[in-house]
Amino acid sequence: MCKDCGCGLPGEQPVGYSAHPHDHPHDHEHDHDHDHAHDHGEHQAHEPTPDPDAAHGHGHPHPHTHSHPHAHGDLVHDHPHTHVHSHPTAAGTGGTEGRRALEVHRALLEKNDRQAERNRGFFRARGLLVLNVVSSPGSGKTTLLEKTVRAIQPALRAAVIVGDLATDNDARRLRESGAPVVQITTGTVCHLDAEMVARALKQLPLDGLQLLIIENVGNLVCPASYDLGENLRVVLLSVTEGEDKPLKYPPMFQAADVVIVSKIDLAQACDWNREALLANLRRVSPKAQVLELSSKTGQGLAAWQELLTAKHRELADQPPLPI
């Protein structure tokens, strides 16, 4: 359940995972909103994984008090990340009910951050560059990712995780690019979280994978609060959405490592003011790298591809994690 907006209430559609090109219902794992503390005892050796319940076989989140003697899974290494999270403060809450809601909200975000760190350690240990791509609906995420995956392979072997409330339409399109794709259908939840990503990883062929692109649910609000363990948070903004979008949704743009201005082939038709947009981006997100491109004409795609290959080289040059 999303504690930012209240979507995904208990009893509504569960989160589902599919790596197959079909759209009929599945028997999915269900996530539950309650924790059980278990005495796990000694863990046997297992394949390193960020899976939140790898040793349990069911979908409940568990507080762990042990660590694994390798550089994956429950990682406790110092991995600083620069994303800005919209964690709540006490301001604006009143009474016992408000404080209780705030405590639940904070606990869920803290739980997500712990899982995100496990994901991050797992990704780094594999030398995997991970993108969290977010935007409003209709900004051109899927079209850009189609072109990206086709262009960047075989230089970087890529896979995609797609999040949508319903349908696997985008996953079907992206499979045509030749990359493995896992669809997460979130039901009524308006964002992906770190645990959803960890579960989706079990359906991907990870050996030799170099680039993982996560196409988040189309939403510029709630995804800003949820770290997935990514290396880069990429925010798309099409020229048709207006120059003041960064001012209207500052948490998302503040969290951006890269901002892509998409659909620039339509700039003249919609009377786009380039200087106004860039000024607003500098005001809200001064450190983000800004790219302007058109997936339709191909303008700017080479620079985007060069950025990804350069980021992967930087990742490969980092010292290995201690075992």
C-alpha positions as a LaTeX table, in Angstrom:
\begin{tabular}{lrrr}
\hline
Residue & $x$ (\AA) & $y$ (\AA) & $z$ (\AA) \\
\hline
Met1 & 0.00 & 0.00 & 0.00 \\
Cys2 & 1.24 & 3.45 & $-0.86$ \\
Lys3 & 1.43 & 5.60 & 2.26 \\
Asp4 & 1.98 & 8.76 & 0.23 \\
Cys5 & $-1.45$ & 8.77 & $-1.39$ \\
Gly6 & $-3.27$ & 5.76 & 0.12 \\
Cys7 & $-3.48$ & 3.76 & $-3.10$ \\
Gly8 & $-3.33$ & 0.00 & $-3.08$ \\
Leu9 & $-5.58$ & $-0.59$ & $-0.08$ \\
Pro10 & $-5.80$ & $-4.13$ & 1.34 \\
Gly11 & $-8.22$ & $-6.36$ & $-0.53$ \\
Glu12 & $-7.56$ & $-4.72$ & $-3.88$ \\
Gln13 & $-5.57$ & $-6.17$ & $-6.77$ \\
Pro14 & $-2.28$ & $-7.78$ & $-5.73$ \\
Val15 & 1.04 & $-7.03$ & $-7.30$ \\
Gly16 & 1.85 & $-9.48$ & $-10.10$ \\
Tyr17 & 5.04 & $-10.44$ & $-11.94$ \\
Ser18 & 5.31 & $-11.84$ & $-15.44$ \\
Ala19 & 8.22 & $-12.57$ & $-17.71$ \\
His20 & 5.95 & $-14.06$ & $-20.37$ \\
Pro21 & 4.33 & $-12.38$ & $-23.36$ \\
His22 & 0.72 & $-12.85$ & $-22.34$ \\
Asp23 & $-1.91$ & $-10.97$ & $-20.45$ \\
His24 & $-4.08$ & $-13.56$ & $-18.72$ \\
Pro25 & $-4.33$ & $-13.72$ & $-14.91$ \\
His26 & $-1.65$ & $-15.49$ & $-12.86$ \\
Asp27 & $-1.35$ & $-16.91$ & $-9.40$ \\
His28 & 1.01 & $-14.26$ & $-8.08$ \\
Glu29 & 2.90 & $-13.88$ & $-4.88$ \\
His30 & 1.07 & $-11.47$ & $-2.62$ \\
Asp31 & 2.71 & $-8.84$ & $-0.49$ \\
His32 & 1.21 & $-8.39$ & 2.97 \\
Asp33 & 1.19 & $-5.34$ & 5.15 \\
His34 & 2.32 & $-7.09$ & 8.32 \\
Asp35 & 5.66 & $-8.28$ & 9.59 \\
His36 & 6.49 & $-11.52$ & 11.36 \\
Ala37 & 9.67 & $-11.87$ & 13.36 \\
His38 & 11.14 & $-15.38$ & 12.94 \\
Asp39 & 14.08 & $-17.15$ & 14.45 \\
His40 & 15.97 & $-18.10$ & 11.32 \\
Gly41 & 18.89 & $-19.89$ & 12.87 \\
Glu42 & 21.85 & $-20.69$ & 10.65 \\
His43 & 21.48 & $-20.01$ & 6.96 \\
Gln44 & 22.81 & $-22.49$ & 4.47 \\
Ala45 & 24.92 & $-21.22$ & 1.61 \\
His46 & 22.73 & $-19.92$ & $-1.21$ \\
Glu47 & 22.92 & $-17.95$ & $-4.42$ \\
Pro48 & 23.50 & $-14.27$ & $-3.54$ \\
Thr49 & 20.23 & $-12.45$ & $-3.99$ \\
Pro50 & 18.48 & $-9.28$ & $-2.83$ \\
Asp51 & 15.23 & $-11.26$ & $-2.53$ \\
Pro52 & 13.57 & $-10.07$ & 0.70 \\
Asp53 & 12.36 & $-13.56$ & 1.61 \\
Ala54 & 14.86 & $-15.79$ & $-0.17$ \\
Ala55 & 15.21 & $-18.09$ & 2.81 \\
His56 & 11.55 & $-18.19$ & 3.76 \\
Gly57 & 9.51 & $-19.13$ & 0.75 \\
His58 & 6.62 & $-16.78$ & 1.45 \\
Gly59 & 5.79 & $-13.18$ & 0.88 \\
His60 & 6.10 & $-11.63$ & 4.35 \\
Pro61 & 8.80 & $-9.06$ & 5.05 \\
His62 & 11.05 & $-10.09$ & 7.94 \\
Pro63 & 13.34 & $-8.09$ & 10.21 \\
His64 & 16.77 & $-9.75$ & 10.05 \\
Thr65 & 19.33 & $-9.63$ & 12.83 \\
His66 & 22.08 & $-11.55$ & 11.01 \\
Ser67 & 24.37 & $-10.79$ & 8.12 \\
His68 & 25.64 & $-12.88$ & 5.26 \\
Pro69 & 29.39 & $-13.37$ & 4.77 \\
His70 & 29.42 & $-12.12$ & 1.20 \\
Ala71 & 29.02 & $-8.89$ & $-0.69$ \\
His72 & 25.47 & $-9.38$ & $-1.83$ \\
Gly73 & 22.05 & $-9.95$ & $-0.33$ \\
Asp74 & 21.78 & $-8.32$ & 3.08 \\
Leu75 & 24.55 & $-5.85$ & 2.39 \\
Val76 & 25.73 & $-3.57$ & 5.14 \\
His77 & 28.48 & $-1.83$ & 3.17 \\
Asp78 & 28.65 & 1.91 & 3.00 \\
His79 & 27.00 & 2.79 & $-0.29$ \\
Pro80 & 26.16 & 6.47 & $-0.22$ \\
His81 & 23.32 & 7.43 & $-2.51$ \\
Thr82 & 22.32 & 10.88 & $-3.45$ \\
His83 & 18.61 & 10.51 & $-4.10$ \\
Val84 & 16.32 & 12.85 & $-2.22$ \\
His85 & 13.52 & 11.00 & $-0.44$ \\
Ser86 & 10.32 & 12.71 & 0.59 \\
His87 & 10.19 & 11.20 & 4.05 \\
Pro88 & 7.50 & 12.75 & 6.22 \\
Thr89 & 8.01 & 15.03 & 9.17 \\
Ala90 & 5.80 & 15.68 & 12.14 \\
Ala91 & 4.54 & 18.95 & 10.71 \\
Gly92 & 0.93 & 18.91 & 9.68 \\
Thr93 & $-0.10$ & 15.85 & 11.68 \\
Gly94 & $-2.47$ & 16.13 & 14.58 \\
Gly95 & $-3.68$ & 13.82 & 17.32 \\
Thr96 & $-2.96$ & 10.18 & 18.04 \\
Glu97 & $-4.32$ & 8.97 & 14.71 \\
Gly98 & $-2.12$ & 11.37 & 12.76 \\
Arg99 & 0.99 & 10.41 & 14.71 \\
Arg100 & 0.23 & 6.72 & 14.24 \\
Ala101 & $-0.16$ & 7.19 & 10.49 \\
Leu102 & 3.11 & 9.09 & 10.40 \\
Glu103 & 4.90 & 6.30 & 12.26 \\
Val104 & 3.55 & 3.67 & 9.85 \\
His105 & 4.54 & 5.84 & 6.89 \\
Arg106 & 8.06 & 6.33 & 8.21 \\
Ala107 & 8.46 & 2.61 & 9.00 \\
Leu108 & 7.46 & 1.63 & 5.47 \\
Leu109 & 9.90 & 4.07 & 3.90 \\
Glu110 & 12.69 & 2.92 & 6.21 \\
Lys111 & 11.92 & $-0.69$ & 5.29 \\
Asn112 & 12.08 & 0.26 & 1.62 \\
Asp113 & 15.43 & 2.01 & 2.11 \\
Arg114 & 16.88 & $-1.12$ & 3.74 \\
Gln115 & 15.77 & $-3.26$ & 0.81 \\
Ala116 & 17.10 & $-0.65$ & $-1.61$ \\
Glu117 & 20.53 & $-0.92$ & 0.02 \\
Arg118 & 20.44 & $-4.70$ & $-0.40$ \\
Asn119 & 19.51 & $-4.21$ & $-4.05$ \\
Arg120 & 22.29 & $-1.66$ & $-4.48$ \\
Gly121 & 24.92 & $-3.99$ & $-3.04$ \\
Phe122 & 23.69 & $-6.84$ & $-5.22$ \\
Phe123 & 23.82 & $-4.67$ & $-8.34$ \\
Arg124 & 27.28 & $-3.35$ & $-7.58$ \\
Ala125 & 28.67 & $-6.80$ & $-6.86$ \\
Arg126 & 27.52 & $-7.83$ & $-10.35$ \\
Gly127 & 28.80 & $-4.68$ & $-12.03$ \\
Leu128 & 25.25 & $-3.87$ & $-13.12$ \\
Leu129 & 24.28 & $-0.33$ & $-14.11$ \\
Val130 & 20.68 & 0.26 & $-13.02$ \\
Leu131 & 18.38 & 3.06 & $-14.16$ \\
Asn132 & 15.12 & 4.08 & $-12.50$ \\
Val133 & 13.20 & 5.85 & $-15.29$ \\
Val134 & 10.27 & 7.96 & $-14.14$ \\
Ser135 & 7.90 & 10.46 & $-15.73$ \\
Ser136 & 4.30 & 11.47 & $-16.17$ \\
Pro137 & 2.17 & 9.15 & $-18.31$ \\
Gly138 & 2.69 & 9.76 & $-22.02$ \\
Ser139 & 6.09 & 11.44 & $-21.84$ \\
Gly140 & 7.69 & 8.83 & $-24.10$ \\
Lys141 & 9.42 & 6.45 & $-21.66$ \\
Thr142 & 8.61 & 3.24 & $-23.48$ \\
Thr143 & 9.50 & 4.56 & $-26.93$ \\
Leu144 & 12.82 & 5.87 & $-25.61$ \\
Leu145 & 13.60 & 2.54 & $-23.95$ \\
Glu146 & 12.76 & 0.63 & $-27.14$ \\
Lys147 & 15.27 & 2.76 & $-29.06$ \\
Thr148 & 17.82 & 2.60 & $-26.23$ \\
Val149 & 17.84 & $-1.17$ & $-25.91$ \\
Arg150 & 18.08 & $-1.70$ & $-29.66$ \\
Ala151 & 20.93 & 0.79 & $-30.02$ \\
Ile152 & 23.02 & $-0.10$ & $-27.00$ \\
Gln153 & 23.21 & $-3.84$ & $-27.58$ \\
Pro154 & 25.59 & $-5.61$ & $-27.95$ \\
Ala155 & 27.83 & $-2.96$ & $-26.37$ \\
Leu156 & 25.85 & $-3.42$ & $-23.14$ \\
Arg157 & 23.67 & $-6.43$ & $-22.54$ \\
Ala158 & 20.38 & $-5.01$ & $-21.26$ \\
Ala159 & 17.18 & $-6.12$ & $-19.53$ \\
Val160 & 14.06 & $-4.21$ & $-18.52$ \\
Ile161 & 11.63 & $-4.27$ & $-15.61$ \\
Val162 & 8.34 & $-2.53$ & $-16.44$ \\
Gly163 & 5.85 & $-1.23$ & $-13.89$ \\
Asp164 & 2.22 & $-0.50$ & $-14.78$ \\
Leu165 & $-1.04$ & $-0.64$ & $-12.89$ \\
Ala166 & $-2.51$ & $-3.00$ & $-15.50$ \\
Thr167 & $-1.76$ & $-4.67$ & $-18.86$ \\
Asp168 & 1.59 & $-5.81$ & $-20.21$ \\
Asn169 & 1.38 & $-3.61$ & $-23.32$ \\
Asp170 & 4.69 & $-1.86$ & $-22.68$ \\
Ala171 & 6.44 & $-5.13$ & $-21.86$ \\
Arg172 & 5.21 & $-6.62$ & $-25.14$ \\
Arg173 & 6.65 & $-3.66$ & $-27.04$ \\
Leu174 & 9.97 & $-3.83$ & $-25.24$ \\
Arg175 & 10.37 & $-7.58$ & $-25.83$ \\
Glu176 & 10.45 & $-6.78$ & $-29.55$ \\
Ser177 & 13.78 & $-5.06$ & $-28.89$ \\
Gly178 & 15.32 & $-8.44$ & $-28.06$ \\
Ala179 & 15.92 & $-7.80$ & $-24.36$ \\
Pro180 & 14.48 & $-9.91$ & $-21.53$ \\
Val181 & 11.59 & $-8.06$ & $-19.88$ \\
Val182 & 9.69 & $-8.62$ & $-16.63$ \\
Gln183 & 6.31 & $-6.96$ & $-16.19$ \\
Ile184 & 5.20 & $-5.87$ & $-12.72$ \\
Thr185 & 1.48 & $-5.11$ & $-12.61$ \\
Thr186 & 0.90 & $-3.10$ & $-9.46$ \\
Gly187 & $-2.90$ & $-3.25$ & $-9.35$ \\
Thr188 & $-3.72$ & 0.03 & $-7.63$ \\
Val189 & $-0.26$ & 0.96 & $-6.36$ \\
Cys190 & 1.10 & 4.04 & $-8.12$ \\
His191 & 4.84 & 3.30 & $-7.86$ \\
Leu192 & 7.40 & 0.53 & $-7.74$ \\
Asp193 & 9.31 & $-0.16$ & $-4.55$ \\
Ala194 & 12.59 & $-1.90$ & $-3.78$ \\
Glu195 & 10.95 & $-5.17$ & $-2.76$ \\
Met196 & 8.99 & $-5.40$ & $-6.02$ \\
Val197 & 12.25 & $-4.98$ & $-7.93$ \\
Ala198 & 14.01 & $-7.63$ & $-5.82$ \\
Arg199 & 11.26 & $-10.12$ & $-6.58$ \\
Ala200 & 11.27 & $-9.30$ & $-10.30$ \\
Leu201 & 15.01 & $-9.99$ & $-10.46$ \\
Lys202 & 14.30 & $-13.68$ & $-9.89$ \\
Gln203 & 12.74 & $-13.85$ & $-13.35$ \\
Leu204 & 15.65 & $-12.25$ & $-15.21$ \\
Pro205 & 18.73 & $-13.99$ & $-16.68$ \\
Leu206 & 21.32 & $-12.07$ & $-14.65$ \\
Asp207 & 24.52 & $-13.78$ & $-15.83$ \\
Gly208 & 26.39 & $-11.37$ & $-18.07$ \\
Leu209 & 23.80 & $-8.64$ & $-17.68$ \\
Gln210 & 25.32 & $-5.14$ & $-17.74$ \\
Leu211 & 22.39 & $-2.72$ & $-17.89$ \\
Leu212 & 19.06 & $-2.98$ & $-16.07$ \\
Ile213 & 16.42 & $-0.40$ & $-16.93$ \\
Ile214 & 13.46 & $-0.05$ & $-14.59$ \\
Glu215 & 10.51 & 1.71 & $-16.19$ \\
Asn216 & 8.57 & 2.97 & $-13.20$ \\
Val217 & 4.83 & 3.59 & $-13.10$ \\
Gly218 & 3.90 & 6.86 & $-14.84$ \\
Asn219 & 3.68 & 9.24 & $-11.89$ \\
Leu220 & 5.77 & 12.20 & $-10.72$ \\
Val221 & 4.62 & 12.11 & $-7.08$ \\
Cys222 & 4.96 & 8.85 & $-5.12$ \\
Pro223 & 7.96 & 7.32 & $-6.97$ \\
Ala224 & 10.07 & 10.22 & $-5.67$ \\
Ser225 & 9.92 & 8.68 & $-2.17$ \\
Tyr226 & 10.99 & 5.16 & $-3.13$ \\
Asp227 & 14.64 & 4.33 & $-3.72$ \\
Leu228 & 14.98 & 1.14 & $-5.75$ \\
Gly229 & 18.74 & 0.75 & $-5.36$ \\
Glu230 & 19.43 & 2.35 & $-8.74$ \\
Asn231 & 22.64 & 4.04 & $-9.88$ \\
Leu232 & 20.80 & 6.73 & $-11.84$ \\
Arg233 & 17.36 & 8.21 & $-11.46$ \\
Val234 & 16.29 & 9.41 & $-14.89$ \\
Val235 & 13.31 & 11.77 & $-15.17$ \\
Leu236 & 11.64 & 12.36 & $-18.53$ \\
Leu237 & 9.85 & 15.60 & $-19.29$ \\
Ser238 & 8.29 & 16.08 & $-22.71$ \\
Val239 & 8.08 & 19.51 & $-24.32$ \\
Thr240 & 4.29 & 19.14 & $-24.42$ \\
Glu241 & 4.05 & 19.17 & $-20.60$ \\
Gly242 & 5.01 & 22.80 & $-20.07$ \\
Glu243 & 8.10 & 24.60 & $-18.86$ \\
Asp244 & 6.97 & 24.83 & $-15.23$ \\
Lys245 & 6.71 & 21.07 & $-14.57$ \\
Pro246 & 9.88 & 21.03 & $-12.41$ \\
Leu247 & 8.41 & 23.76 & $-10.20$ \\
Lys248 & 5.17 & 21.81 & $-9.76$ \\
Tyr249 & 6.88 & 18.53 & $-8.83$ \\
Pro250 & 10.10 & 19.55 & $-7.08$ \\
Pro251 & 10.76 & 16.33 & $-5.07$ \\
Met252 & 11.01 & 14.24 & $-8.22$ \\
Phe253 & 13.26 & 16.66 & $-10.06$ \\
Gln254 & 15.42 & 17.23 & $-6.98$ \\
Ala255 & 16.01 & 13.47 & $-6.90$ \\
Ala256 & 17.00 & 13.31 & $-10.58$ \\
Asp257 & 20.51 & 12.44 & $-11.70$ \\
Val258 & 19.54 & 12.89 & $-15.35$ \\
Val259 & 16.65 & 14.87 & $-16.83$ \\
Ile260 & 15.68 & 14.00 & $-20.39$ \\
Val261 & 13.65 & 16.56 & $-22.30$ \\
Ser262 & 11.78 & 14.38 & $-24.75$ \\
Lys263 & 9.77 & 14.93 & $-27.92$ \\
Ile264 & 11.83 & 17.93 & $-28.96$ \\
Asp265 & 10.63 & 17.35 & $-32.53$ \\
Leu266 & 7.36 & 18.89 & $-31.29$ \\
Ala267 & 8.97 & 21.95 & $-29.72$ \\
Gln268 & 7.96 & 24.40 & $-32.42$ \\
Ala269 & 4.43 & 23.06 & $-32.72$ \\
Cys270 & 3.73 & 23.52 & $-29.00$ \\
Asp271 & 5.57 & 26.85 & $-28.70$ \\
Trp272 & 8.06 & 25.41 & $-26.22$ \\
Asn273 & 10.22 & 27.91 & $-24.34$ \\
Arg274 & 13.56 & 26.17 & $-23.98$ \\
Glu275 & 15.25 & 28.83 & $-21.88$ \\
Ala276 & 12.36 & 28.95 & $-19.41$ \\
Leu277 & 12.48 & 25.19 & $-18.89$ \\
Leu278 & 16.24 & 25.11 & $-18.42$ \\
Ala279 & 16.02 & 27.96 & $-15.92$ \\
Asn280 & 13.38 & 26.08 & $-13.93$ \\
Leu281 & 15.47 & 22.92 & $-13.97$ \\
Arg282 & 18.54 & 24.81 & $-12.75$ \\
Arg283 & 16.44 & 26.28 & $-9.96$ \\
Val284 & 15.06 & 22.93 & $-8.75$ \\
Ser285 & 17.71 & 20.43 & $-9.84$ \\
Pro286 & 21.01 & 22.26 & $-10.45$ \\
Lys287 & 23.17 & 19.10 & $-10.39$ \\
Ala288 & 21.13 & 16.99 & $-12.81$ \\
Gln289 & 22.54 & 16.36 & $-16.26$ \\
Val290 & 20.08 & 17.53 & $-18.92$ \\
Leu291 & 19.69 & 15.90 & $-22.33$ \\
Glu292 & 17.34 & 16.96 & $-25.10$ \\
Leu293 & 16.24 & 14.29 & $-27.55$ \\
Ser294 & 13.60 & 12.95 & $-29.87$ \\
Ser295 & 12.95 & 9.22 & $-29.99$ \\
Lys296 & 11.05 & 9.76 & $-33.25$ \\
Thr297 & 13.81 & 11.52 & $-35.22$ \\
Gly298 & 16.79 & 10.12 & $-33.31$ \\
Gln299 & 18.11 & 13.55 & $-32.39$ \\
Gly300 & 20.10 & 13.35 & $-29.15$ \\
Leu301 & 19.96 & 9.55 & $-28.83$ \\
Ala302 & 23.70 & 9.16 & $-29.48$ \\
Ala303 & 24.50 & 11.43 & $-26.52$ \\
Trp304 & 22.15 & 9.40 & $-24.31$ \\
Gln305 & 23.81 & 6.15 & $-25.38$ \\
Glu306 & 27.26 & 7.62 & $-24.76$ \\
Leu307 & 26.20 & 8.68 & $-21.26$ \\
Leu308 & 25.12 & 5.12 & $-20.42$ \\
Thr309 & 28.29 & 3.50 & $-21.73$ \\
Ala310 & 30.41 & 6.05 & $-19.85$ \\
Lys311 & 28.50 & 5.41 & $-16.60$ \\
His312 & 29.00 & 1.68 & $-17.03$ \\
Arg313 & 32.74 & 2.18 & $-17.53$ \\
Glu314 & 32.85 & 4.25 & $-14.33$ \\
Leu315 & 31.07 & 1.44 & $-12.51$ \\
Ala316 & 33.51 & $-1.14$ & $-13.86$ \\
Asp317 & 36.44 & 0.97 & $-12.63$ \\
Gln318 & 35.21 & 0.96 & $-9.03$ \\
Pro319 & 37.09 & $-1.32$ & $-6.62$ \\
Pro320 & 35.34 & $-4.63$ & $-5.93$ \\
Leu321 & 33.29 & $-4.99$ & $-2.79$ \\
Pro322 & 34.94 & $-6.83$ & 0.11 \\
Ile323 & 33.85 & $-10.43$ & 0.41 \\
\hline
\end{tabular}
